[in-house]
């Protein structure tokens, strides 16, 4: 199934600015021996099934469009459901009815997570190229393991990843750097680059002092990565092949 997302074929970047908190990856340099990826909005186009699960469970009375749900993604399923209950991104934590809403969303989403979702164009090819070049690969996501592993297997991504760190593997989640550190520890690596689509991904990499590359086709519309000085944004995974 082809993902319904547009990926143009060039790299866009701005010059690194001294005041920028990002660790800018030099796009004329070869990729390091370890490349880590986010999942939702980076390796895979998962928004359609997430949005449908929200509409069928939490927001049946006021179903939001996909673009609205996209602004709620990136900080794990609980934060997604809290935002869906409130209908806004700055939702209060632990609202009344949260547990029931989480149960309903989780049950529906687990059964329908891969119906309209798919890897982004070029994701499988890039992972194969990275593995063939001798590099290690990993996925670091805030998505729970219960949802993540079946999805990676269904998309044929699981065998192309050396490690997967999920949102419920540790007490901390992105933007805390702990999940990235954990992935590197499991891989026995020190040098890496992290590729993601959201401000949470960027902040996690900055907190871990790991170079970051953004993708322009993800979901963090509420805080676009393009607003960060010095950030590199990929419009296509094919653009990374020349850095192997």
Secondary structure as GFF3:
##gff-version 3
##sequence-region A 1 244
A	DSSP	beta_strand	11	13	.	.	.	ID=ss1
A	DSSP	beta_strand	34	37	.	.	.	ID=ss2
A	DSSP	beta_strand	44	45	.	.	.	ID=ss3
A	DSSP	alpha_helix	47	57	.	.	.	ID=ss4
A	DSSP	alpha_helix	66	70	.	.	.	ID=ss5
A	DSSP	alpha_helix	77	86	.	.	.	ID=ss6
A	DSSP	alpha_helix	98	112	.	.	.	ID=ss7
A	DSSP	beta_strand	118	119	.	.	.	ID=ss8
A	DSSP	alpha_helix	123	132	.	.	.	ID=ss9
A	DSSP	beta_strand	136	140	.	.	.	ID=ss10
A	DSSP	alpha_helix	145	154	.	.	.	ID=ss11
A	DSSP	three_ten_helix	158	160	.	.	.	ID=ss12
A	DSSP	beta_strand	163	165	.	.	.	ID=ss13
A	DSSP	alpha_helix	178	187	.	.	.	ID=ss14
A	DSSP	beta_strand	193	196	.	.	.	ID=ss15
A	DSSP	alpha_helix	199	208	.	.	.	ID=ss16
A	DSSP	beta_strand	211	215	.	.	.	ID=ss17
A	DSSP	three_ten_helix	221	223	.	.	.	ID=ss18
A	DSSP	three_ten_helix	225	227	.	.	.	ID=ss19
A	DSSP	beta_strand	232	234	.	.	.	ID=ss20
A	DSSP	three_ten_helix	237	243	.	.	.	ID=ss21
###
